[in-house]
Amino acid sequence: MSSLKECSVFEVDFLKVLQLKESLLQALVDGGQMLPELHAKSVQRVAADVASQDWFLRLVNAGFNQDWPTVWMLEGFLYYLHESDAKETLKCISLNCKNETVLLADFMNESSTHMARELDTHFYFHSDWPEELLPHLGFSNVKVSQIGDVDANFGLLEDELNLFNQIRQVPRHIKADIHGKPYRRLLLVETRAP
């Protein structure tokens, strides 16, 4: 991650989650394990709940500058929020960042959110068509990929029988296979604001 050497990194999460991450990392270090270094200009951890607190103000108070070019990574995050909270979070980013802003996020389609019952967790927010949703929230140039697409292959999907290859070949408007089994998709999104 040497590309971050001139960047300020901010991590926003629940206080308990930040503390847990820190204790897990410290336990690894205490156990003699070498951890990869994050070569950033600075790292700030901001304790906030984006669903119920003024998280953006906390971010600014931690040193975030709205005039900086920014990359936002919302990985494994949005689908845990209720729809209104997810949309408000996205809108907050697009409205408050004044310079070049890139958003990288993953979106579950509706069928994938039902998987939560099997995993004993809760997924709420979904979008089968983030390229239609995001412009209404202040974003433009939305690029959507599925795992298995050329730009989202990661060198792991060489087998034609691979599940992601099979799903990728089915148009997104088709919700289920011929047996009624829903297609679960994880969509990778890159977009810009304003």
N, C-alpha and C positions, 0 to 999 in steps of 0.2 A: 504494500500500500504506500510505496514511496511517492506516488503521484499526489498524495495529500500533504506533502511537506510544506507547502505554502498556504494550506487551507486551515480554517478553524472548523472544528467538528463539534456539533451539538447533538446530544442524544436526549430525547424527551420520552419519559416513561413514568410509570407509577414509582413513588419513592420505594416501596417494598421490593419492586422488581429490580430497581437500580441497586439496592442494597444486596439483594440475593445474587445478582450477577457479580458484584464486587467480592462477596464472600466466596463464591465458587471459584473465581479466578485466583483469589488469594490462596485458597486451599490447594489449587494446582501448583502454584508457585512454591508454597510451603512443602509440598510433596516432591519437589525437585523437578517439576516439569517446566520446560522452557516454553514461553508463550511468544507468538509472533508480536513484534512491536508495531504500534500504530505510529507512523512517522508523520504526525500532523503538527502544524504550528501551535495549536492548542486543542484541548478536548474539554468540553463542559457538559456535565450531566445535569439535566433540568428535570426536577421532580414535578410532574403535573399530570392531571387527568384531562386529556383533550375533550372528553365528552362532557365534563361538568365544570371545568375551571377556566380561568383566563390564561390558558397555556401560552398563548402568543406573547402576552405581556411578560410572563415569567421568562420566556426565551429572550426577549429583548433585554430584560433586566440582567440576564446572564451574559450579555455582551453581543448578542446577535444584532447585526446591522441590516436593516431592511434594504439598504442601497447596494449591498454586495450582490454580485452574481451568486446564485445559489443552486445547489442540487438537493432536492428532497427525496429521500428514500423511504417509502411507506411499504415495507415488505412484511407480509404476514400480519397486517394491521387492520386495514379498513373493514374487512368482513366481520370483525369482532364488535364493531360499532353499530348502533341502530342507524337506519337510513338517514334520519335528520342530522344526527351527529357526524356521520361520514361526510355528508354533503356540506355541512357547516365547516368542517375541518378543511376540506378541499377549497371551499370558497374563501376561507380565511387566508390560505396560502396565496391564492391567486390575487386577492385584493391588497394584501399587505406587503408583497415583495415587489420592489420598484425597479429592480434591474433584471438582467437576464435570469430567468428562473426555469429550471428543468425539474419536472416531477417524474420519478420512476416509481411505479406501484404495481402490485398484483391485484387483480380483480377475480373473484369467483363468479361463475355464472349461477343462475338460480338453482339448478340441479345440485351443484356442489354444496350449497348451504344446507341442504337436507342431510348431508353426510355427517353433520354435527351430532345428530342423534346417535349414530353408530360410534362416534368418538367420545360421547358423553361430554360434549362441550356445546357452546352456542355460537353459531354464525348467523349474523343478521343481514348485513348489507351485501348486496350483489348487484352486478350489472352485466347483462349478456352483451351489451353494446356500449362500452365506455366511450367509444369514438362519437357517439351521439349525446351522451350525458355530459362529458367534460366541457364542451364549448358553452353549455348553459351555466357552467360554474366559473367561467373566466379563463379557460385554457384554449389553446389552439395547436395546430399541427399534431394532432393525436395519432400516434402510431401504435397499433395493437399487434401483438404476436402471441402465438400459443407455443408452449413447450413443444419442440419438434420442428418448428419453422426454421428456416435457414439461419435467421439472426437470433434464434433462441434454442440452438441445438446443443451447445456446450460440449460437443464431441462425445455425447453419451448415447446417442440414439441411432446407431448404425443398423440395427436389426429391423427389417420391414415389419416383423410381427409385434414390434414394440407397441404397447398400448397408446402412447402419445402419438406415434405415427399414424395409427389407425384413426384416432379421434381427429387429428389434424386434417385428414383427408375428407372428413365429413363437414359440409358447410355448417356454419354456426347457427343458422336458422332452424336446423333440424335438431329437435330437442331430445329424441330418443331413438334407439335402434328398433329393428322390426319386431323385437320381442317386448318392447315397451320399457327397456332399461334406459334410464336417462343418461345422456352424455354429460359428464362432469368435466368442466374446463377451468383451467387456471390461465387467465389472460395476463400477459405482461404488457404494461403500458408505459410509453414515453411520451411526454407532452410538454408544452411550454406555456408560460404565462409572463406577462400579459400579452 
